[in-house]
Amino acid sequence: MEPETRALLEAWRGRLGRELDAAIGFWARHSHDPEHGGFFSCLGRDGAVYDDVKYVWLQGRQVWVYARLYRTVPRFRRPDLLEAARAGGEFLLRCARLGPGSPKAAFALSRDGRPTKVQRSIFSECFCALGLDELGRATGEPRYRREARALLEAVARWVREDPTELGRPLLAGATPHEPLAEPMMLLCLAEQLGDGAGGPLAELEGWCARRLLCHLQRDGSAVLENVSPEGKELPGCLGRQQNPGHAIEAGWFLLRFAQRQGDAALAAQAIEGFMVRPFQAGWDPEHGGLFAFQDADGLCPTQLEWNMKLWWPHAEAMVAFLMAYAHSREPALLRLFDQVAAYAFQRFRDPEHGEWFGYLAQDGKVALTIKGGPFKGCFHVPRALHLCEELLDKLLREP
């Protein structure tokens, strides 16, 4: 390894480790609910709770973060972190489902766990499964992983066979379509719950990978957020919609799958088609940062927040490009990691109170000072910092 490269990796290793400590410290100080269990996610800049609604997908995400760090990172092997994860997991088991025997989970709960909102999507259930499986691995208690597997089976059935349990009406004029997030999230879950290549979830992983590749359209030049059930481009705004963050996140999921399969061609496709091209197209040449949404034909996107810079695409891009560099040793990929990490640390990081701001205007100024809400919780930032720290540790152990 060149001395300049090692110096860059060592510098980021130190910064990422300190930032992960600060992020976990923020959530540990401010988000725990000792009375009812689970976590508050609606936190202001300084961690003050401004709403006690509990969002189920954010509960599952925080359980995953705490349990994964406890299980894999020696400095986080703290009893208080595991007990908080367990309290979150028990809160989900007690309150997340809409009724006995129903696999459908609420989207939002009152502080004491009563359902207040339901969404016709799979993501509450997905992140419950993600968190509970990791909690089972950290505690060694099989009941958490059994519950996670039952949720995965329900989600897979809804996506691949019959979505009626989601409560989506089949409207005569609606365009049938597959969002990128569905096979992407199922691939993430299959990796989490599986036991490596060739395991019992290998068929599901393969199906997810094939469906993700259907979103790589226009001769590999564009990742489209929505495609037809047959894997074709759709007309109108729905078909032209692009989400650079989702494309890049799907890219590193696909890369990990390709590595498990030993598929060099798929790995190259994941890096070039899902990471590099969406990043190059999605990067704002004037102000820096990734746009939230784009239109594949260069038309004005219909999403009101299309030109904002959100925390999570930048966190996902950090993981993606460092993982891609570790896989290929291509210096250009390390430069992309450095580019996006430098922007994220300069613009999103809050050195005074810890954690990251989530929402910037196009020019990079903070638009919302909240640290958490219905969509931002203890997940993307600590997951990215943890995974990057893990990758850097492996790279720096090499001669």
LUMBAVO-669180 format. One record per residue (C-alpha): residue in one letter; x, z negated, y negated. Coordinates in Angstrom, 2 decimals. Last residue first. Example, Ala and Ser with C-alpha at 12.3 -4.5 7.8 and 13.67 -1.06 7.14 Angstrom:
<atom residu="S" X="13.67" Z="-7.14" Y="1.06"/>
<atom residu="A" X="12.30" Z="-7.80" Y="4.50"/>
This chain:
<atom residu="P" X="0.92" Z="-4.30" Y="4.62"/>
<atom residu="E" X="-2.77" Z="-5.02" Y="5.28"/>
<atom residu="R" X="-4.15" Z="-8.50" Y="4.60"/>
<atom residu="L" X="-5.07" Z="-7.33" Y="1.10"/>
<atom residu="L" X="-7.57" Z="-4.79" Y="2.44"/>
<atom residu="K" X="-9.34" Z="-7.34" Y="4.60"/>
<atom residu="D" X="-9.62" Z="-9.89" Y="1.78"/>
<atom residu="L" X="-10.81" Z="-7.14" Y="-0.56"/>
<atom residu="L" X="-13.64" Z="-6.19" Y="1.79"/>
<atom residu="E" X="-14.80" Z="-9.81" Y="2.07"/>
<atom residu="E" X="-14.63" Z="-10.30" Y="-1.70"/>
<atom residu="C" X="-16.64" Z="-7.11" Y="-2.12"/>
<atom residu="L" X="-19.27" Z="-8.32" Y="0.34"/>
<atom residu="H" X="-19.53" Z="-11.71" Y="-1.37"/>
<atom residu="L" X="-19.68" Z="-10.33" Y="-4.90"/>
<atom residu="A" X="-22.30" Z="-7.78" Y="-3.89"/>
<atom residu="R" X="-24.43" Z="-10.36" Y="-2.07"/>
<atom residu="P" X="-24.07" Z="-12.83" Y="-4.95"/>
<atom residu="V" X="-25.26" Z="-10.27" Y="-7.52"/>
<atom residu="H" X="-27.96" Z="-8.59" Y="-5.46"/>
<atom residu="F" X="-29.49" Z="-11.78" Y="-4.04"/>
<atom residu="C" X="-30.42" Z="-14.94" Y="-5.93"/>
<atom residu="G" X="-33.37" Z="-13.59" Y="-7.87"/>
<atom residu="K" X="-34.39" Z="-10.56" Y="-9.88"/>
<atom residu="F" X="-37.73" Z="-8.89" Y="-9.19"/>
<atom residu="P" X="-40.45" Z="-11.41" Y="-10.13"/>
<atom residu="G" X="-38.11" Z="-13.23" Y="-12.54"/>
<atom residu="G" X="-34.49" Z="-14.27" Y="-12.87"/>
<atom residu="K" X="-31.64" Z="-14.63" Y="-15.35"/>
<atom residu="I" X="-33.80" Z="-14.15" Y="-18.44"/>
<atom residu="T" X="-32.04" Z="-12.85" Y="-21.58"/>
<atom residu="L" X="-33.93" Z="-9.56" Y="-21.67"/>
<atom residu="A" X="-32.62" Z="-6.50" Y="-23.55"/>
<atom residu="V" X="-28.91" Z="-7.31" Y="-23.40"/>
<atom residu="K" X="-26.97" Z="-4.54" Y="-25.15"/>
<atom residu="G" X="-25.55" Z="-1.76" Y="-22.99"/>
<atom residu="D" X="-26.51" Z="1.18" Y="-25.19"/>
<atom residu="Q" X="-29.30" Z="2.15" Y="-22.82"/>
<atom residu="A" X="-30.89" Z="-1.29" Y="-23.11"/>
<atom residu="L" X="-29.80" Z="-3.93" Y="-20.64"/>
<atom residu="Y" X="-31.81" Z="-5.84" Y="-18.05"/>
<atom residu="G" X="-30.53" Z="-8.21" Y="-15.41"/>
<atom residu="F" X="-28.29" Z="-10.71" Y="-17.15"/>
<atom residu="W" X="-25.76" Z="-11.99" Y="-14.70"/>
<atom residu="E" X="-25.03" Z="-15.40" Y="-13.17"/>
<atom residu="G" X="-23.24" Z="-18.17" Y="-15.08"/>
<atom residu="H" X="-24.19" Z="-20.15" Y="-18.19"/>
<atom residu="E" X="-21.46" Z="-19.34" Y="-20.73"/>
<atom residu="P" X="-19.61" Z="-16.52" Y="-18.98"/>
<atom residu="D" X="-22.77" Z="-14.37" Y="-18.73"/>
<atom residu="R" X="-21.86" Z="-11.18" Y="-16.86"/>
<atom residu="F" X="-24.03" Z="-8.10" Y="-17.34"/>
<atom residu="R" X="-22.03" Z="-6.04" Y="-19.87"/>
<atom residu="Q" X="-18.30" Z="-6.60" Y="-19.41"/>
<atom residu="F" X="-18.39" Z="-7.60" Y="-15.75"/>
<atom residu="A" X="-20.74" Z="-4.73" Y="-14.90"/>
<atom residu="Y" X="-18.74" Z="-2.12" Y="-16.84"/>
<atom residu="A" X="-15.45" Z="-3.21" Y="-15.24"/>
<atom residu="A" X="-17.07" Z="-3.21" Y="-11.80"/>
<atom residu="V" X="-18.42" Z="0.31" Y="-12.34"/>
<atom residu="Q" X="-15.08" Z="1.80" Y="-13.34"/>
<atom residu="D" X="-12.97" Z="-0.18" Y="-10.85"/>
<atom residu="F" X="-15.19" Z="0.91" Y="-7.98"/>
<atom residu="L" X="-15.00" Z="4.51" Y="-9.20"/>
<atom residu="R" X="-11.19" Z="4.27" Y="-9.35"/>
<atom residu="L" X="-11.17" Z="2.92" Y="-5.79"/>
<atom residu="L" X="-13.17" Z="5.97" Y="-4.73"/>
<atom residu="A" X="-10.71" Z="8.33" Y="-6.42"/>
<atom residu="P" X="-7.85" Z="6.67" Y="-4.50"/>
<atom residu="E" X="-9.23" Z="7.85" Y="-1.11"/>
<atom residu="R" X="-8.33" Z="5.15" Y="1.42"/>
<atom residu="S" X="-11.19" Z="6.50" Y="3.60"/>
<atom residu="H" X="-13.03" Z="3.46" Y="4.97"/>
<atom residu="A" X="-11.73" Z="0.79" Y="2.57"/>
<atom residu="Y" X="-12.38" Z="3.22" Y="-0.28"/>
<atom residu="A" X="-15.96" Z="3.79" Y="0.88"/>
<atom residu="M" X="-16.52" Z="0.04" Y="1.15"/>
<atom residu="L" X="-15.13" Z="-0.45" Y="-2.37"/>
<atom residu="F" X="-17.30" Z="2.39" Y="-3.59"/>
<atom residu="A" X="-20.51" Z="1.15" Y="-1.99"/>
<atom residu="V" X="-20.12" Z="-2.54" Y="-2.79"/>
<atom residu="M" X="-19.49" Z="-1.94" Y="-6.50"/>
<atom residu="A" X="-22.26" Z="0.68" Y="-6.56"/>
<atom residu="E" X="-24.74" Z="-1.87" Y="-5.17"/>
<atom residu="A" X="-23.92" Z="-4.37" Y="-7.95"/>
<atom residu="H" X="-24.25" Z="-1.61" Y="-10.53"/>
<atom residu="P" X="-27.60" Z="-0.53" Y="-9.13"/>
<atom residu="W" X="-28.71" Z="-4.21" Y="-9.17"/>
<atom residu="W" X="-28.07" Z="-5.19" Y="-12.77"/>
<atom residu="L" X="-30.31" Z="-2.69" Y="-14.52"/>
<atom residu="K" X="-29.23" Z="-0.26" Y="-17.27"/>
<atom residu="M" X="-32.27" Z="1.09" Y="-19.08"/>
<atom residu="N" X="-32.85" Z="4.84" Y="-19.42"/>
<atom residu="W" X="-35.79" Z="5.08" Y="-17.01"/>
<atom residu="E" X="-37.51" Z="1.88" Y="-18.16"/>
<atom residu="L" X="-40.76" Z="3.61" Y="-19.11"/>
<atom residu="Q" X="-40.82" Z="5.50" Y="-15.81"/>
<atom residu="T" X="-42.16" Z="9.03" Y="-16.48"/>
<atom residu="P" X="-38.76" Z="10.72" Y="-16.27"/>
<atom residu="C" X="-38.01" Z="13.35" Y="-18.95"/>
<atom residu="L" X="-37.03" Z="16.61" Y="-17.29"/>
<atom residu="G" X="-33.54" Z="17.19" Y="-15.95"/>
<atom residu="D" X="-34.74" Z="19.00" Y="-12.84"/>
<atom residu="A" X="-33.99" Z="16.10" Y="-10.47"/>
<atom residu="D" X="-35.63" Z="13.63" Y="-12.83"/>
<atom residu="Q" X="-33.77" Z="10.36" Y="-13.35"/>
<atom residu="F" X="-34.39" Z="6.65" Y="-13.00"/>
<atom residu="A" X="-32.53" Z="3.39" Y="-13.71"/>
<atom residu="F" X="-29.65" Z="5.08" Y="-15.52"/>
<atom residu="L" X="-26.22" Z="3.91" Y="-14.46"/>
<atom residu="G" X="-23.73" Z="2.48" Y="-16.94"/>
<atom residu="G" X="-21.68" Z="4.09" Y="-19.68"/>
<atom residu="H" X="-22.79" Z="4.60" Y="-23.27"/>
<atom residu="E" X="-22.39" Z="8.34" Y="-23.82"/>
<atom residu="P" X="-21.71" Z="9.77" Y="-20.37"/>
<atom residu="D" X="-24.52" Z="7.72" Y="-18.77"/>
<atom residu="W" X="-23.74" Z="7.68" Y="-15.04"/>
<atom residu="G" X="-26.59" Z="8.96" Y="-12.86"/>
<atom residu="A" X="-25.21" Z="12.42" Y="-11.99"/>
<atom residu="Q" X="-21.74" Z="11.11" Y="-11.13"/>
<atom residu="F" X="-23.21" Z="8.15" Y="-9.25"/>
<atom residu="P" X="-25.71" Z="10.29" Y="-7.36"/>
<atom residu="R" X="-22.87" Z="12.68" Y="-6.38"/>
<atom residu="V" X="-20.41" Z="9.99" Y="-5.29"/>
<atom residu="M" X="-22.66" Z="7.65" Y="-3.31"/>
<atom residu="F" X="-25.38" Z="9.34" Y="-1.25"/>
<atom residu="G" X="-23.99" Z="12.84" Y="-0.72"/>
<atom residu="E" X="-20.24" Z="12.23" Y="-0.87"/>
<atom residu="I" X="-19.96" Z="8.84" Y="0.80"/>
<atom residu="A" X="-22.87" Z="9.09" Y="3.24"/>
<atom residu="Q" X="-21.92" Z="12.64" Y="4.18"/>
<atom residu="A" X="-18.34" Z="11.59" Y="4.90"/>
<atom residu="A" X="-19.58" Z="8.75" Y="7.09"/>
<atom residu="L" X="-21.95" Z="11.14" Y="8.87"/>
<atom residu="A" X="-19.07" Z="13.46" Y="9.68"/>
<atom residu="A" X="-16.86" Z="10.60" Y="10.90"/>
<atom residu="D" X="-19.44" Z="9.30" Y="13.39"/>
<atom residu="G" X="-17.90" Z="6.31" Y="15.19"/>
<atom residu="Q" X="-21.39" Z="4.96" Y="15.73"/>
<atom residu="R" X="-20.71" Z="1.58" Y="14.14"/>
<atom residu="Q" X="-18.84" Z="3.34" Y="11.33"/>
<atom residu="A" X="-21.74" Z="5.74" Y="10.81"/>
<atom residu="F" X="-24.16" Z="2.81" Y="10.55"/>
<atom residu="R" X="-21.91" Z="1.10" Y="7.99"/>
<atom residu="L" X="-21.73" Z="4.34" Y="6.01"/>
<atom residu="L" X="-25.51" Z="4.76" Y="6.16"/>
<atom residu="F" X="-26.06" Z="1.28" Y="4.69"/>
<atom residu="W" X="-23.40" Z="2.12" Y="2.09"/>
<atom residu="G" X="-25.20" Z="5.28" Y="1.11"/>
<atom residu="A" X="-28.66" Z="3.72" Y="1.07"/>
<atom residu="E" X="-27.36" Z="1.45" Y="-1.69"/>
<atom residu="I" X="-26.02" Z="4.48" Y="-3.59"/>
<atom residu="A" X="-29.29" Z="6.39" Y="-3.31"/>
<atom residu="H" X="-31.31" Z="3.33" Y="-4.26"/>
<atom residu="G" X="-29.22" Z="2.73" Y="-7.37"/>
<atom residu="P" X="-29.36" Z="6.38" Y="-8.45"/>
<atom residu="N" X="-33.17" Z="6.44" Y="-8.35"/>
<atom residu="Q" X="-34.40" Z="10.02" Y="-8.41"/>
<atom residu="Q" X="-37.93" Z="11.34" Y="-8.91"/>
<atom residu="R" X="-38.40" Z="15.10" Y="-8.54"/>
<atom residu="G" X="-40.97" Z="14.88" Y="-5.74"/>
<atom residu="L" X="-43.20" Z="12.31" Y="-7.39"/>
<atom residu="C" X="-42.92" Z="14.08" Y="-10.75"/>
<atom residu="G" X="-44.40" Z="17.27" Y="-9.34"/>
<atom residu="P" X="-43.97" Z="19.03" Y="-6.00"/>
<atom residu="L" X="-42.58" Z="17.44" Y="-2.83"/>
<atom residu="E" X="-39.28" Z="18.20" Y="-1.10"/>
<atom residu="K" X="-39.42" Z="18.26" Y="2.69"/>
<atom residu="G" X="-38.84" Z="15.58" Y="5.32"/>
<atom residu="E" X="-41.93" Z="16.26" Y="7.41"/>
<atom residu="P" X="-43.58" Z="13.07" Y="6.11"/>
<atom residu="S" X="-42.98" Z="14.56" Y="2.63"/>
<atom residu="V" X="-40.12" Z="13.31" Y="0.48"/>
<atom residu="N" X="-39.78" Z="10.58" Y="-2.13"/>
<atom residu="E" X="-36.71" Z="9.11" Y="-3.87"/>
<atom residu="L" X="-34.83" Z="12.39" Y="-3.83"/>
<atom residu="V" X="-31.07" Z="12.40" Y="-3.22"/>
<atom residu="A" X="-29.74" Z="15.55" Y="-4.85"/>
<atom residu="S" X="-26.87" Z="18.02" Y="-4.26"/>
<atom residu="G" X="-26.98" Z="18.11" Y="-0.47"/>
<atom residu="D" X="-28.29" Z="21.65" Y="-0.22"/>
<atom residu="R" X="-31.22" Z="20.81" Y="-2.49"/>
<atom residu="Q" X="-32.21" Z="17.68" Y="-0.55"/>
<atom residu="L" X="-30.70" Z="14.46" Y="0.81"/>
<atom residu="H" X="-33.95" Z="12.55" Y="1.34"/>
<atom residu="C" X="-34.20" Z="13.90" Y="4.90"/>
<atom residu="L" X="-30.84" Z="12.19" Y="5.58"/>
<atom residu="L" X="-32.60" Z="8.86" Y="5.16"/>
<atom residu="R" X="-35.07" Z="9.80" Y="7.90"/>
<atom residu="R" X="-32.27" Z="10.60" Y="10.34"/>
<atom residu="A" X="-30.52" Z="7.30" Y="9.59"/>
<atom residu="C" X="-33.74" Z="5.36" Y="10.04"/>
<atom residu="W" X="-34.43" Z="7.00" Y="13.41"/>
<atom residu="G" X="-30.91" Z="6.20" Y="14.60"/>
<atom residu="E" X="-31.25" Z="2.58" Y="13.57"/>
<atom residu="L" X="-34.58" Z="2.31" Y="15.40"/>
<atom residu="E" X="-33.05" Z="3.71" Y="18.57"/>
<atom residu="A" X="-30.09" Z="1.32" Y="18.32"/>
<atom residu="L" X="-32.32" Z="-1.75" Y="18.00"/>
<atom residu="P" X="-31.71" Z="-3.02" Y="21.54"/>
<atom residu="G" X="-27.93" Z="-2.78" Y="21.15"/>
<atom residu="G" X="-25.83" Z="0.37" Y="21.49"/>
<atom residu="A" X="-23.89" Z="-0.27" Y="18.31"/>
<atom residu="G" X="-23.89" Z="-3.90" Y="17.22"/>
<atom residu="D" X="-25.98" Z="-6.99" Y="17.92"/>
<atom residu="G" X="-29.17" Z="-6.21" Y="16.09"/>
<atom residu="L" X="-31.17" Z="-8.35" Y="13.68"/>
<atom residu="Q" X="-29.09" Z="-7.63" Y="10.59"/>
<atom residu="E" X="-28.35" Z="-4.00" Y="11.50"/>
<atom residu="A" X="-32.02" Z="-3.31" Y="12.25"/>
<atom residu="L" X="-32.98" Z="-5.02" Y="8.99"/>
<atom residu="C" X="-30.70" Z="-2.86" Y="6.87"/>
<atom residu="L" X="-31.89" Z="0.28" Y="8.66"/>
<atom residu="L" X="-35.50" Z="-0.79" Y="8.05"/>
<atom residu="M" X="-34.74" Z="-1.26" Y="4.37"/>
<atom residu="M" X="-33.31" Z="2.23" Y="3.99"/>
<atom residu="P" X="-36.08" Z="3.76" Y="6.10"/>
<atom residu="E" X="-38.64" Z="2.28" Y="3.67"/>
<atom residu="A" X="-36.73" Z="2.42" Y="0.38"/>
<atom residu="L" X="-36.47" Z="6.22" Y="0.41"/>
<atom residu="P" X="-40.23" Z="6.44" Y="-0.12"/>
<atom residu="E" X="-42.09" Z="8.61" Y="2.42"/>
<atom residu="H" X="-44.92" Z="10.78" Y="1.15"/>
<atom residu="P" X="-48.52" Z="11.77" Y="1.72"/>
<atom residu="T" X="-49.89" Z="13.13" Y="-1.58"/>
<atom residu="A" X="-53.13" Z="11.38" Y="-2.50"/>
<atom residu="G" X="-56.23" Z="13.50" Y="-3.07"/>
<atom residu="A" X="-58.32" Z="12.28" Y="-0.14"/>
<atom residu="L" X="-57.35" Z="8.62" Y="-0.45"/>
<atom residu="L" X="-56.18" Z="6.84" Y="2.67"/>
<atom residu="P" X="-56.55" Z="3.23" Y="1.57"/>
<atom residu="R" X="-53.40" Z="1.11" Y="1.81"/>
<atom residu="G" X="-54.25" Z="-2.32" Y="3.25"/>
<atom residu="L" X="-50.82" Z="-2.94" Y="4.77"/>
<atom residu="E" X="-52.47" Z="-3.42" Y="8.17"/>
<atom residu="T" X="-53.48" Z="0.26" Y="8.00"/>
<atom residu="P" X="-49.87" Z="1.50" Y="8.02"/>
<atom residu="D" X="-49.89" Z="2.82" Y="11.62"/>
<atom residu="E" X="-46.97" Z="4.43" Y="13.44"/>
<atom residu="R" X="-43.50" Z="4.60" Y="11.91"/>
<atom residu="V" X="-43.69" Z="2.49" Y="8.76"/>
<atom residu="W" X="-46.37" Z="0.00" Y="9.80"/>
<atom residu="R" X="-45.00" Z="-0.31" Y="13.35"/>
<atom residu="A" X="-41.47" Z="-0.88" Y="12.08"/>
<atom residu="V" X="-42.76" Z="-3.57" Y="9.73"/>
<atom residu="A" X="-44.60" Z="-5.36" Y="12.53"/>
<atom residu="E" X="-41.61" Z="-5.22" Y="14.87"/>
<atom residu="L" X="-39.35" Z="-6.53" Y="12.11"/>
<atom residu="L" X="-41.73" Z="-9.44" Y="11.48"/>
<atom residu="A" X="-41.73" Z="-10.40" Y="15.17"/>
<atom residu="R" X="-37.93" Z="-10.20" Y="15.21"/>
<atom residu="A" X="-37.66" Z="-12.52" Y="12.21"/>
<atom residu="E" X="-39.95" Z="-15.09" Y="13.84"/>
<atom residu="R" X="-37.81" Z="-15.05" Y="16.96"/>
<atom residu="R" X="-34.69" Z="-15.40" Y="14.80"/>
<atom residu="Y" X="-36.01" Z="-18.54" Y="13.14"/>
<atom residu="R" X="-37.09" Z="-20.03" Y="16.47"/>
<atom residu="P" X="-33.64" Z="-19.53" Y="18.00"/>
<atom residu="E" X="-31.96" Z="-22.43" Y="16.11"/>
<atom residu="G" X="-28.19" Z="-21.86" Y="15.93"/>
<atom residu="T" X="-28.23" Z="-23.06" Y="12.33"/>
<atom residu="A" X="-26.31" Z="-20.21" Y="10.70"/>
<atom residu="R" X="-27.56" Z="-17.48" Y="13.05"/>
<atom residu="G" X="-31.14" Z="-18.67" Y="12.75"/>
<atom residu="L" X="-30.82" Z="-18.77" Y="8.97"/>
<atom residu="E" X="-29.52" Z="-15.19" Y="9.06"/>
<atom residu="D" X="-32.58" Z="-14.12" Y="11.03"/>
<atom residu="L" X="-34.90" Z="-16.04" Y="8.73"/>
<atom residu="G" X="-33.48" Z="-14.46" Y="5.60"/>
<atom residu="L" X="-33.69" Z="-10.86" Y="6.75"/>
<atom residu="A" X="-37.12" Z="-11.33" Y="8.33"/>
<atom residu="C" X="-38.57" Z="-12.86" Y="5.17"/>
<atom residu="F" X="-36.88" Z="-10.05" Y="3.27"/>
<atom residu="C" X="-38.62" Z="-7.37" Y="5.29"/>
<atom residu="E" X="-42.01" Z="-9.13" Y="5.27"/>
<atom residu="S" X="-42.10" Z="-9.34" Y="1.49"/>
<atom residu="F" X="-40.84" Z="-5.76" Y="1.35"/>
<atom residu="I" X="-43.35" Z="-3.89" Y="3.46"/>
<atom residu="S" X="-45.82" Z="-2.67" Y="0.84"/>
<atom residu="R" X="-49.48" Z="-3.03" Y="-0.07"/>
<atom residu="Q" X="-48.76" Z="-6.00" Y="-2.31"/>
<atom residu="V" X="-50.51" Z="-9.37" Y="-2.16"/>
<atom residu="K" X="-50.87" Z="-11.92" Y="-4.96"/>
<atom residu="T" X="-51.67" Z="-15.62" Y="-5.42"/>
<atom residu="P" X="-51.00" Z="-17.07" Y="-1.97"/>
<atom residu="R" X="-50.81" Z="-20.90" Y="-1.81"/>
<atom residu="G" X="-47.29" Z="-22.29" Y="-1.33"/>
<atom residu="D" X="-47.04" Z="-25.44" Y="-3.44"/>
<atom residu="R" X="-45.47" Z="-23.59" Y="-6.36"/>
<atom residu="S" X="-48.10" Z="-20.88" Y="-6.15"/>
<atom residu="L" X="-47.23" Z="-17.91" Y="-4.02"/>
<atom residu="A" X="-46.41" Z="-14.26" Y="-4.69"/>
<atom residu="F" X="-46.04" Z="-11.19" Y="-2.47"/>
<atom residu="A" X="-48.07" Z="-12.59" Y="0.40"/>
<atom residu="A" X="-47.08" Z="-11.87" Y="3.97"/>
<atom residu="K" X="-48.77" Z="-9.68" Y="6.55"/>
<atom residu="P" X="-47.85" Z="-10.51" Y="10.16"/>
<atom residu="S" X="-51.22" Z="-12.22" Y="10.68"/>
<atom residu="G" X="-51.46" Z="-14.71" Y="13.54"/>
<atom residu="P" X="-52.58" Z="-17.54" Y="11.30"/>
<atom residu="G" X="-53.26" Z="-16.25" Y="7.78"/>
<atom residu="L" X="-51.66" Z="-14.64" Y="4.73"/>
<atom residu="R" X="-48.16" Z="-15.36" Y="5.99"/>
<atom residu="A" X="-45.64" Z="-16.80" Y="3.53"/>
<atom residu="C" X="-46.66" Z="-20.47" Y="3.56"/>
<atom residu="R" X="-45.31" Z="-22.59" Y="6.39"/>
<atom residu="L" X="-42.72" Z="-20.24" Y="7.83"/>
<atom residu="L" X="-41.60" Z="-19.29" Y="4.33"/>
<atom residu="F" X="-41.32" Z="-22.92" Y="3.20"/>
<atom residu="E" X="-39.41" Z="-23.68" Y="6.40"/>
<atom residu="G" X="-36.93" Z="-20.95" Y="5.57"/>
<atom residu="G" X="-36.45" Z="-22.19" Y="2.02"/>
<atom residu="A" X="-35.90" Z="-25.76" Y="3.20"/>
<atom residu="R" X="-33.43" Z="-24.44" Y="5.78"/>
<atom residu="A" X="-31.52" Z="-22.51" Y="3.12"/>
<atom residu="A" X="-31.41" Z="-25.63" Y="0.94"/>
<atom residu="E" X="-30.18" Z="-27.64" Y="3.92"/>
<atom residu="L" X="-27.47" Z="-25.08" Y="4.59"/>
<atom residu="L" X="-26.27" Z="-25.20" Y="0.99"/>
<atom residu="D" X="-26.29" Z="-29.00" Y="0.90"/>
<atom residu="P" X="-24.32" Z="-29.20" Y="4.16"/>
<atom residu="R" X="-21.46" Z="-27.17" Y="2.70"/>
<atom residu="R" X="-19.70" Z="-24.32" Y="4.48"/>
<atom residu="F" X="-19.38" Z="-22.47" Y="1.18"/>
<atom residu="R" X="-15.58" Z="-22.80" Y="0.99"/>
<atom residu="P" X="-15.27" Z="-21.48" Y="4.56"/>
<atom residu="V" X="-17.18" Z="-18.22" Y="3.97"/>
<atom residu="T" X="-19.04" Z="-16.79" Y="6.99"/>
<atom residu="R" X="-21.85" Z="-19.11" Y="8.07"/>
<atom residu="Y" X="-22.49" Z="-20.97" Y="4.82"/>
<atom residu="L" X="-22.24" Z="-17.74" Y="2.82"/>
<atom residu="R" X="-24.69" Z="-16.00" Y="5.15"/>
<atom residu="A" X="-27.13" Z="-18.94" Y="5.14"/>
<atom residu="Y" X="-27.15" Z="-19.25" Y="1.35"/>
<atom residu="V" X="-27.51" Z="-15.53" Y="0.71"/>
<atom residu="W" X="-30.15" Z="-15.00" Y="3.41"/>
<atom residu="V" X="-32.29" Z="-17.94" Y="2.24"/>
<atom residu="Q" X="-32.04" Z="-16.55" Y="-1.28"/>
<atom residu="R" X="-33.31" Z="-13.15" Y="-0.14"/>
<atom residu="G" X="-36.19" Z="-14.63" Y="1.82"/>
<atom residu="Q" X="-37.39" Z="-16.61" Y="-1.20"/>
<atom residu="L" X="-36.97" Z="-13.53" Y="-3.40"/>
<atom residu="W" X="-39.24" Z="-11.52" Y="-1.10"/>
<atom residu="V" X="-41.83" Z="-14.28" Y="-1.20"/>
<atom residu="Y" X="-42.05" Z="-14.62" Y="-4.97"/>
<atom residu="K" X="-42.60" Z="-18.20" Y="-6.06"/>
<atom residu="V" X="-44.61" Z="-18.80" Y="-9.24"/>
<atom residu="D" X="-43.15" Z="-21.81" Y="-11.12"/>
<atom residu="D" X="-42.77" Z="-20.11" Y="-14.49"/>
<atom residu="Y" X="-40.25" Z="-20.75" Y="-17.32"/>
<atom residu="V" X="-37.76" Z="-22.74" Y="-15.25"/>
<atom residu="A" X="-34.67" Z="-23.49" Y="-17.35"/>
<atom residu="G" X="-31.51" Z="-21.90" Y="-15.93"/>
<atom residu="D" X="-29.63" Z="-21.43" Y="-19.20"/>
<atom residu="R" X="-30.61" Z="-17.78" Y="-19.56"/>
<atom residu="G" X="-34.14" Z="-18.42" Y="-18.42"/>
<atom residu="L" X="-35.21" Z="-18.85" Y="-14.80"/>
<atom residu="C" X="-38.21" Z="-17.40" Y="-13.01"/>
<atom residu="S" X="-36.74" Z="-17.53" Y="-9.50"/>
<atom residu="F" X="-37.81" Z="-20.98" Y="-8.39"/>
<atom residu="F" X="-36.85" Z="-21.70" Y="-4.81"/>
<atom residu="G" X="-38.28" Z="-22.96" Y="-1.55"/>
<atom residu="G" X="-39.31" Z="-26.49" Y="-0.73"/>
<atom residu="H" X="-42.35" Z="-28.31" Y="-2.09"/>
<atom residu="E" X="-40.86" Z="-31.34" Y="-3.85"/>
<atom residu="P" X="-37.14" Z="-30.56" Y="-3.82"/>
<atom residu="D" X="-37.67" Z="-27.19" Y="-5.55"/>
<atom residu="H" X="-34.24" Z="-25.57" Y="-5.86"/>
<atom residu="S" X="-33.60" Z="-22.99" Y="-8.58"/>
<atom residu="H" X="-31.50" Z="-24.68" Y="-11.27"/>
<atom residu="R" X="-28.28" Z="-26.22" Y="-10.06"/>
<atom residu="A" X="-27.89" Z="-24.29" Y="-6.78"/>
<atom residu="W" X="-28.82" Z="-21.02" Y="-8.49"/>
<atom residu="F" X="-26.18" Z="-21.41" Y="-11.20"/>
<atom residu="G" X="-23.50" Z="-22.74" Y="-8.83"/>
<atom residu="I" X="-24.06" Z="-19.76" Y="-6.56"/>
<atom residu="A" X="-23.42" Z="-17.42" Y="-9.48"/>
<atom residu="A" X="-20.37" Z="-19.33" Y="-10.73"/>
<atom residu="D" X="-18.72" Z="-19.43" Y="-7.29"/>
<atom residu="L" X="-19.40" Z="-15.72" Y="-6.87"/>
<atom residu="E" X="-17.83" Z="-15.03" Y="-10.27"/>
<atom residu="R" X="-14.69" Z="-16.96" Y="-9.36"/>
<atom residu="G" X="-14.32" Z="-15.01" Y="-6.14"/>
<atom residu="L" X="-14.96" Z="-11.69" Y="-7.84"/>
<atom residu="R" X="-12.36" Z="-12.32" Y="-10.53"/>
<atom residu="G" X="-9.67" Z="-13.38" Y="-8.05"/>
<atom residu="R" X="-10.23" Z="-10.49" Y="-5.66"/>
<atom residu="W" X="-10.45" Z="-8.09" Y="-8.61"/>
<atom residu="A" X="-6.93" Z="-9.00" Y="-9.71"/>
<atom residu="E" X="-5.62" Z="-8.84" Y="-6.15"/>
<atom residu="L" X="-7.10" Z="-5.37" Y="-5.62"/>
<atom residu="L" X="-5.56" Z="-4.07" Y="-8.85"/>
<atom residu="A" X="-2.16" Z="-5.57" Y="-8.02"/>
<atom residu="R" X="-2.27" Z="-4.11" Y="-4.53"/>
<atom residu="T" X="-3.02" Z="-0.66" Y="-5.91"/>
<atom residu="E" X="-0.16" Z="-0.85" Y="-8.41"/>
<atom residu="P" X="2.23" Z="-2.03" Y="-5.67"/>
<atom residu="E" X="1.31" Z="0.95" Y="-3.43"/>
<atom residu="M" X="0.00" Z="0.00" Y="0.00"/>
